[in-house]
Amino acid sequence: MRIRMLAAGLLAGTSLFTAGAAFAQTAPAATLVDDTAPQSGGDEIVVIGKGETRQIQTLTQNDIALLAPGTSPLKAIEKLPGVNFQGADPFGSYEWAGRISIRSFNQNQLGYTLDGIPLGDASYGNVNGLHISRAIISENIAETRVSQGSGSIDTQATNNLGGTLEFLSSDPKETLGIDVNATGGSDNFWRVFGRLDFGELTPGGTRAYLSYLHSDTNKWKGWGAQRVNQVNGKIVTPLSPDLRAVGTFDFSDRRENDYQDMSLEMVKRLGYGWDNISNDYAKAILVSDIGANNGYTGLTPTNPGAGKVYPAPFANPDDAYYNAAGLRRDYLASAGLETTGGDVHGVLKGYFHNNHGQGLWYTPYVASPNGVPMSLRTTEYDIRRGGVFGNVGTRIGANDVTVGGWYERNNFRQARRFYALDSRTDPGRDSLAFQSNQFATQWYWRYQTDTVQYYVQDKIELGALTANLGWKGFAVTNRATPIVSGGLAGGKIKVTDWFQPHAGLNYRVTQNAELFAGFTQVTRAFVSAATSGPFATTQAGFDALNSGSTKLKPEASDTYEVGGRFRSGIFTGSLAGYYVNFRNRLLAVTTSAGIVGNPAILQNVGDARSIGVEATGDLRLPMGFGLFGSYSYNDSTYRDDVRTATAVIPTKGKTVVDSPKHMLKGEVTWTGQGFNARVGANYMSKRYFTYTNDQFVDGRVVVDATLGYKFDLGGRKLEVQANATNLFDKKYISTIGTNGFGNSGDNQTLMVGAPQQFFLTLKVGL
């Protein structure tokens, strides 16, 4: 009784802290987990979307739990067909380098939701949302649904030209309990996760949990740290047998020192271990002085005695900066209702997201007013967005008709500011602290984006044949208002497309075999920012893009896919083919080193086409062994040359940047005698990082491994798990395009993959 009273008191305090917080987890449109299907390798579950009219797979918490704790939920899905994930750290959580693409659509062209809450377009620049790793701690994710096509019709997204990633949080447990995971490993990594489930405060009544995460690690090369503090909470209250209220809350504070962006020439000349020189401020000052003296940075020299010749092995100040970092602080809350059964199904939810962020670079291109030949440059982000979405549906004979809608207003402010360094011997500023007292503001803009979206869907069941028919539509209005113009564009631009059709068929050939086919048409709305989208240019450039016969058209895609699924005994598999026509593809061409911050040139390259095949197989073998594999073939090409006022850029027939033609992923798992083990390999063929395909990075194979042991303690949990990432210490280029893509030439836009690393975790449950 005293424990229940304590839990009730803690919950009351939590409820005050999370007032106005989340209610609602979007109910699944269809049962995705086939309870009779075999599972691969013991606890690991990969669900191949039985009964769906499109290509879809679902991963559960059991799959994430096998990976090194702290692994990004985006990296967790990299083994699925069509998914290309890259990162520069062993967990894939470092946001500047984190990139995901599906069927050649980059991460900004995919849709992301958490319990239905829109997460925006996964921009590093944080213009309209937040990364999933900041929205929820990975241990609290129950399911991840990946749709490689343009996704489900009810997704709260206006950018999902490609696939959708839908994350569902786990519910509070019915019994009181505590879970603690503690991890230590390479580069002084340590991570502690704790979750307190309050259980049912009254029989069959309210349940809740509160969890906390702290993570801290040194960078694997160079000097600096990457730290995370995060809080998650969820509360569920049954209101009737068929209705419940659900609430979620997240606070995240992420502070990461950056790795240095590389070019192929730099990797060859300086090596894979080259990085920023954050431990040598004197050398950073010297290199900046020399860059001013020889005219490289354009600054007025303040120390001619430094000379004009760089110390070895520097070739210029862009080889390495003193330091750089990304800081993000987020609050995300929602509140709503959802049905759990009955003749009528639906959900209604409101949400709010607050973000404050800064991206920091110590730049040799702008001097401090006191004569120090560097300053601290920031790009600053402030998001205040809120919205509401919902749907309601019911069965009418063979039809299950659903209508839904979504509204969001995003008030976003973005600024470029410069902060003075104290002296030539001491910078006087902490790169992992939010900065204040700037000496200059280059630009400062206020952006407002209003989104209205609706959809209509009818699921028709006709014996062995199931049809999903419907459409969605939206109107998105973008406004940009200057506070400090800085020569960037302002004004208004709107995308309206009220009819985007979706159609899918599923035919059950036998109890164990089915065929599916689908078509979707999707339009992508513009984003409002100074660093991306149509406002990230000059006013003259925007006016030319927004008027007359050259008016900028939104990107759009038509996706056709066909496939089949088969399940029999120990084997479950799927095979799918697709054709995608991508219209009005917009490419941003970088015109300088990223630290300089010149606006990218936006160019419409016409159509692009993707043709591909995806295969997935899951085999459960005797004695606890399991095999999982996926193969993807993707041929994505630009269909037109780019014509400017002065040149023709020969992009026709060239492969889309960052689109490997071949990806092969596989893993072997084993469970038995309390042990569990996993070895996974990921192959990716070469990738181009210029639009004319004159530069590329080679293919690579990366292997990870897990070995764990669960002690039998009669209901309590005690588990030890060891993880090795990049087991064979492969040297390779991981992320490409960190500073965008160019038409040609070797650009400083690459990230080196993390080397071999080891981690040990203790998991305790009481």
Secondary structure, 3 states (H helix, E strand, C coil): CHHHHHHHHHHHHHHHHCCCCCCCCCCCCCCCCCCCCCCCCCCCCEEECCCCCCCEEEEEHHHHHCCCCCCCHHHHCCCCCCEEEECCCCCCCCCCCCEEEECCECHHHCEEEECCEECCCCCCCCCCCCCHHHHCCHHHEEEEEEECCCCCCCCCCCCCCCCEEEEEECCCCCCEEEEEEEEEEHHHEEEEEEEEEECCCCCCCCEEEEEEEEEEEECCCCCCEEEEEEEEEEEEEEEECCEEEEEEEEEEEEEEECCCCECHHHHHHHCCCCCCCCCCHHHHHHHHHHHHHCCCCCCCCCCHHHCCCCCCCCCCHHHCCCCEEEEEEEEEEEEEEEECCCCEEEEEEEEEEEEEEEEEEEECCCCCCCCCCCEEEEEEEEEEEEEEEEEEEEEECCEEEEEEEEEEEEEEEEEEEEECCCCCCCCCCCCCCCCCCCCEEEEEEEEEEEEEEEEEEEEEEECCEEEEEEEEEEEEEEEEEEEECCCECCEEEEEEEEEEEEEEEEEEEECCEEEEEEEEEEECCCCCCCCCCCCCCEHHHHHHHCCHHHCCCCCEEEEEEEEEEEEECCEEEEEEEEEEEEECCEEEECCCCCCCCCCCEEEECCCEEEEEEEEEEEEECHHHEEEEEEEEEEEEEECCCEECCCCEECCCCCECCCCCCEEEEEEEEEEECCEEEEEEEEEECCEECECCCCCEECCEEEEEEEEEEECCECCEEEEEEEEEECCCCCCCEEEECCCCEECCCCCCCEEECCCCEEEEEEEEEC
